[in-house]
Amino acid sequence: MSESSLPPGSSVTGPDRGRAGVLVRRATVTDRDAVWPLVAELRPDAPERRAFDRSFGPLLGALDTWFAVAELPGEGVVGYVLANRHLSFAADGDVCRVEEVAVASAHRRRGVGRALLSSAEDWAVEAGAARAAIATAVCEEFSTAHGYARTAGFFTKPLTSGGPATDTATLGGLSSDDAGWDGPDVTAGPT
């Protein structure tokens, strides 16, 4: 398959971008049922299918979002990447934040994740982003192997239940009780 015969936003990886034959393309509505098991594998705490279904369509159409899947010949969809672009003062412009990279366990360490990450980075460069970030601590080895450095951590809080986050992976190995921080230290400046 040549690059010119692919849908817009798609690419076939070559030897320098992953395993030969990996097709990375924008996700479509027909990918919904293939992406769901990857989300479920990424989140072992049982994500909600209804929440996934509610988000799928809007993410496909969001202009500031790169949602792509990776296919292998004869295998179908074996991975996906979800990234978005937002403005930031500290980054001197747009930032591309890779929210999720998931590859089916049977296809890991074969260049599929690298191809997905590269597609998000290419999209970010084309969109004018000044920086890229991966928003997960789950796959630190993957992130550092692809040139990302730990610069800050994210703390999360589920807003539906109103309680503090208790996922120790999200909190860098600390439970919310161990973190010992109960809010920002804000000091008013001169008025």
N, C-alpha and C positions, 0 to 999 in steps of 0.2 A: 504494500500500500504506500503510495507516495504522499508527501506532505500536501500537495495540491488537491488531492482527492478527499481530504479529511474535512469534517465540519469546522467552521471558524472556532478558534481557541483550542484546537486539538494538536497533538504532536505525537510522532512516533519516536521513541528514544533510540539513540544510536549507542555505540559502544562506550562513549564518554558519559552517558546519562542514564545508564542502567542496563538491565538485561534486554537483549535484542528481542523485539516482538512486543514490548510493553506499549500499549496505546493509552495515552492520557488524553482525555477529552472532557469537555464540560458535561456535567451531569444533566440528564433529562428526566422528565416525569416517569419514563419507563424504567428508570434505575431504582425507584423507590424500594421495591422488594429485595433487590440485591444489596442495597446499602444498609438496610435495617439490621441484618445479622452482624455486619461489621461494627455498627454502633453498639449493639448488644455485647459484642466481644471486647470492645474498647472500654465499656463501662460495666464491670462485673456486678455492680450494685443494682442491677435490673432497671434500666431506663424504661420509661413509659412509652409504649407504642403510639398512644394517642397524641402525646406531646411531639413525638417524632413526626407523625403525619401532619400535624398542624404547622410545623416549621418547614417541612420539605418544600412545598410550593413557594412560599415567600423567599426562601433562600435561593431557589432557582432563579427568581426574577430580580433579586437585589443587585443594584448596579455597583455597589461597593463591596461585593462578595465574589470570591472565586471558589466555586464548588465543582470539583472535577472528580472523575473516577478513572481508575486504571483497569484496563482489560488485558487479558492474556489470550492468545489464540486457543480456542477450544475450552477455555476455562470461564469465560465471561468476566464479570466485574470481580476483582480481587482486592480492591482498595479504593479509598477516597481521601480527598483533602478538602478541608473547609478553612478558608482564610477570609479576612475582611480588612478593609482599609479605613483608617480614621486619622483625623488631624491630631497633632500633638505639639505643644509648645516646646517641650524638652528635646524632641527629635529633630527640630528644625524643619518640620514639614510632615507629610503623610507617613504613617507607619502601617506596614502590612503585618497583621498578627495572624499567625497560623494557629487556629483554634483546635483543629483536630487533624491528625493523620492516622489513618487506620489501614492495616493490611491484614488480610486473612492469615492466621497463624501458619497455615501450610505453605504460604508464599513469601514469608519473611526472609530477609537476608539474601534476596535475589535482585535487588535494585529497584523494586517496585516503590518502596517508600521514598527512595532518592528521586525517582522520576516524578512522583507526586509533589514532593517538596520543591524540586526545580521548577515545576510548572507554576506553583504559587509564587515563587521568587520572580520568574519571568513576567507573570501577570503584574506583580507589584512594581517592577521596573518600568513596564509599559505604562502603568497608571501614575508614575511619578513619585513613588514612595521613596523616602530617604533612608528607611531602616526597615528591617524585618525582625520579627520576634516569634518565638514559639511559646504558646501559653500553656505549657504543661511540664510537670516535673516527673511524670511517669516514665518518659523515655529519654532520660538525660544522656545516656550513651549515644543514642541516635542523634540527638541535637548537637552534641559537641563534635561528633564525627563529621558533621556537615557544616562546621564553622561557626556554630552559635556558642556564645559564652553566657554563663549565668550572670545576670546583672541585677535582677530583682526577683522577688517571689510574689506570687499572688495569693491572697487569702480570699476564700469564698464563703458566702453565707447563703443558705437557701432562703429565699424571700417568701416562699409560700407558707412555710411553717413558722417563720419568724425566729427560729432558733439559730444558735451559732453553728458554724460548719464543724463537723466532727470527723471528716475524712482526713486521716493523718497523712496520706500522700499529698493532699492539697496543702496541708499546713506544714510541709517540710519535715514530717516525722513527729510533730507535736500535736497533741490533742488541743482543742480550744481552751481547755482548762489549764494546760501546761504552758500555753503561750504567754500568759501573764501580762497581757496588754488589753486594756479595756477602752481604747479609743485614741484618737489623735491628740497630741499635746498642742493645743492651739493657743497662741499668745497674740493678743490684739496689739497692733502697732500704733504709732502716734496718729492721732486724728487731726 
